[in-house]
Amino acid sequence: MSDPIFFDSWSGLWRVLIVGSFAYVGLVVMLRLSGKRTLSKMNAFDLIVTVALGSTLATVLLSDSVPLAEGMVALALLICMQYMITVVSVRSQRFRDLIKSEPSLLVHRGTYLEATMRRQRISPEEIRSALRQAGHDDEAWVQAVVLETDGSLSVVA
């Protein structure tokens, strides 16, 4: 007999419901304990941690070879590592420079800085969209548009 596609057993369904509930509650509690920084806008490092958390949660939910306790320890490890990295980055400029990028100036006094735009892979249309969202329809009135470290565009009128 081949592997079941739609249904294997009731015990498998119950395991997902029970383990999933406990893992979800545990992850929410850990994220709340780790502070607002864990849930803030993401830079590249935060994105990696978020993907790793999702992957770990999915593995705990769907793999019966990973016990709930081991999955919770893995989730806690990822959150603790992210917490320690952010603490060290707040205290050390050198470390912060290593893991975070700097903001990039894309528009200065109404002039597009095309070399920076190419390097950051930002099109003029994306900048015009950010201008419209900020309530500006003419880049001539804008002092600066900055690509922030989290990928958002800030408009300085």
Secondary structure, 3 states (H helix, E strand, C coil): CCCCCCCCCHHHHHHHHHHHHHHHHHHHHHHHHHCHHHHCCCCHHHHHHHHHHHHHHHHHHHCCCCCHHHHHHHHHHHHHHHHHHHHHHHHCHHHHHHHCCCCEEEEECCEECHHHHHHHCCCHHHHHHHHHHCCCCCHHHCCEEEECCCCCEEEEC
